[in-house]
Amino acid sequence: MNFVPYAVPVFLLMIVLELGWGLFRGNNTYRVNDSINSLSMGLLSTVTKFVFLNIGALAFARISQEYAVWSFDINALGHWLLAILLYDFLYYWFHRISHERQFFWGSHVVHHQSEDYNLSTALRQTSTSFFTTWVFYIPCFFLGMPISMFVSIASAHLIYQFWVHTQHIPKLGIFEWFMVSPSNHRVHHAQNTDYIDKNYGGLLIIWDRLFGTFKAEDEDQQAIYGIRVPLQSWNPIWANLHIFAGMIRDMWHTRRWGDKFRVLWSKTGWHPEDMIERFAEQKSDLKQFEKYNPQRSSRVNGAIILQYLLLAVLHFWSAGQTTLLSAPLLWAVVIAQVAILIVIGAVLDAKASARSLEYTRLLGLSAMLWVGYETATIGSDWVSWGVGYLIVSGFLTWICVTDDPQPVTI
């Protein structure tokens, strides 16, 4: 059973409560741009699952049916505990390799781009995990773990990790020795030299203690969140692809054939020698660190929040319709959601291109509605709801693109 859909309302409520608590205590850890971007990344991650084939599920089913050497008993508590331990152990190595090897980092980096640290950061998930993540859990199915058991454990494991993304909970005493906590996970998200690439555990922190990757939070060293080469963009597509784009660039331009292949399996941050100067990376100066924060007015931020809420309504409706919609309609609702996320990113970046991107979005989606109606793919009710959405959404974007991009942000 997948518990995540049932947990989403709780996640959103906890985000609101954490925001309120931070404001009440004078220690607000949220910014509108960063939080909307994190939520957008989570939504995009879910949207991509509507249309991309789940390669992992096919591989798991084949292995379970033909190659399993044992069988977990779904009715035995001991087997559940063993399965949880196995999953968490494999998660540790998936997480560690996702930091240490460039190809896997290309997918995982999304979760670490936020320069804030709050509960919305937990929802900042990659859209390219179907390429990489499933490989690490193949041993579960060689050992005969039922898919229902795997999904239940995986979803509960993910839900557990939500609450540790907060700055408001201090160290928790003996709990810190065995379990992943807010304190030791803050270390994991920090880019400080002493903290980077530590504390990979998802449920149990004992794996980090056993394999030498544990680091306790130092109360005298404030964590600086984000990645060493900052993204400096709120574009959700670029956030998912920038590491892969850099790898392709290096493979194309480097002169040595050996380096062209090495790029794929290199350690994170490695570049061919002839690429280091040509495409120099500008790392953050942690002594004078400044968060990426293009200035937008309260008016724009308010419109963007409403725009995201409107998108959320479309998203949750479409998520409930995925098994009922034809392939063309499914792609249409995916394109509609991705398009507005790109526009939201451009508005938050205060880019001049936001206006032309919005015109393209409105014209493109209007054309899709017209073609759908003319070919009898959709009925008049779809056209009515679609036009209504575009009018409201377009008005909210108009507020943003006609606003002076320089006023003080909230």
Secondary structure, DSSP 8 states (H G I E B T S, - for coil): ---HHHHHHHHHHHHHHHHHHHHHHT-----HHHHHHHHHHHHHHHHHHHHS--HHHHHHHHHHHHT-SS---TT-HHHHHHHHHHHHHHHHHHHHHHHHBHHHHHHHGGGG--SS-SHHHHT---S-HHHHGGGGGHHHHHTT--HHHHHHHHHHHHHHTTTTS-SSS---TTHHHHB--HHHHHHHHB-STTTTT----SSBSHHHHHHT------TTS---BS-SS------HHHHHHHHHHHHHHHHHH-S-HHHHHHHHHSBTT---HHHHTTT------GGG---------HHHHHHHHHHHHHHHHHHHHHHTTTTTS-HHHHHHHHHHHHHHHHHHHHHHTT-TTHHHHHHHHHHHHHHHHHHHHHTTSS-HHHHHHHHHHHHHHHHHHHHHHTS-S-S---
